[in-house]
């Protein structure tokens, strides 16, 4: 069993102490950095000064990207299934001609 790692992440001018598996560190640090960058972008581009509103906008942005990827994957899967079905029908029709 691996040893836990204690780290501190800063998000929206607050420090969050976490105890994590070492394998999670890189992903968590990158996520915190992405949140900070997006929050700064929102602060600069919009007249929103409340950190809670900015964090809510960040959460919405990240969640919508995840949902959109899921939708695109579902659509891609459906298209692949339709192509496989058509290919299966073609193969079966060719096999039945012999």
N, C-alpha and C positions, 0 to 999 in steps of 0.2 A: 504494500500500500504506500503510495507516494505521500511525501510530507506536504502539508498545506503551506501556502505562501501568503503572507500578509502584505497587501499593497494599499495605496491610497490613490484614488482617482479624483480629479477636480472637474466638476461639471457645474457650469453656471455659478461660478464663484463660491461653490460649496465643496468641501472635501468629504469624500465617502471612503471610509476604511472598509476593506473587504478581505475576507479569508477565502482563498481560491486554490484550485489545483494549478500547479505550474503551467500545465498545457493551456490553460485559459487566459494566461496573462497577455499574450500578444493580441488576441482578439478583443479583450476588454479594453486595453489601452488604445487600440485603433478605433474602437467604437466611441470611446470617450473623446478622442481627438476629432472624430467626424461630427459628433454632437456639438462640440465647442465651435468648430468651424462654421457649421450651419447656423448656430445661434448667433454668432457674430455677424454673419451675412444678413440674417433677419433683423438684427438690431440696426445695422447700417442702412438697409433698404426700406424698412418700414418704421413708422412712428410708434413702435411698440417698445415700451421700456420695462414692463412687468416681466420678470424672469419666468413666472409660471406660464404666461401667454406664449412666450418665446419657446419654452420647452414643450408646450402642447403643440405648437406649430412644427417643431422638430419631430416629435413623436408621430404626428400625422404624416409628415413627409416620408419618414422611414417606413412606417406601416403601409402606406400606399404603394411604395416601391415593392415591398414584399408581396402584397396582394396582387399587384399587376404582373409580377413574375409568375405567380401561381396561375393566374388567368391565362397568360401566354403559354405556359407549360401544358395546361389543360387543353387549350386549342391545338397545340402542336401534337399532343397525344391523340386527340380525336382525328386529326388529319392523317397521322401515321396509321391509325387503325383503319380508316377508310381506304387508304392506299393498299394496306395489307389484305383487306377484304376483297378489293378489286383484283389484286394479283392472285389471290387464292381462287377466285371465281374463274379467272383466265386460265390458270394452270389446270383446274378441274375440267373446264370445258375442252381444253386441248387433250387431256388424258382420256376423256370420254369419247373422242373422235376415233381413237385407235381401235 
